Amino acid sequence: MKNPNSVAIKGAFFFIFFLMLVVMINNAAGNETQVWIDRENNVKIFFTYSPENPVINTTTLLKFTAFNLLTGSHLKNLLAMVVIISNSGHEKILRFTNIMAPDSKFTLEGLFPELGVYHVITRLNSANPSSITLASFRLIVTMETRFLNIVITGSVILVIFCGVAYLVVIIVKKKAKKKILG
């Protein structure tokens, strides 16, 4: 027969492990400016997003800026298209077309319904000089990770685990009692 205290200790260990895993995933998914360089067309594209850690079913602002790779100046009068593809097994595609970027900057708002990695593919058309540039970026969408929500989720999991452990202990004791009375 297992010691009920060892069951509780194992449960606490797994609870703490789960919380640490959620925090590590959240920290790994932080927002860093991504850069795409197209040397053939002399274009450099910067991509970033807000909030820093996108969350499912929450609006995320996607920001793009394009520069001339040789001069460092902003590209003018761009026409952009953005396609966002999920990598979650359930292929979801978001399309944004005919985006005008007269000063090389444009932003989009996206709502991501599932956890996972999304591929953000951008096409920029430039009239002067005439060129088409393709770029690819990644966006990681996580679950809600504010500390209070982690604590609440962890507490619910702990309560459920303790309830199941308590029921297991009761069942084991009843079986042992039946065996003794026999």
Beta strands, then each sheet from edge to edge (+ up, - down):
strand 1: 34-38
strand 2: 43-50
strand 3: 59-68
strand 4: 78-86
strand 5: 93-101
strand 6: 105-111
strand 7: 116-127
strand 8: 130-141
sheet 1: 1+ 2- 3+ 6-
sheet 2: 5+ 4- 7+ 8-
end
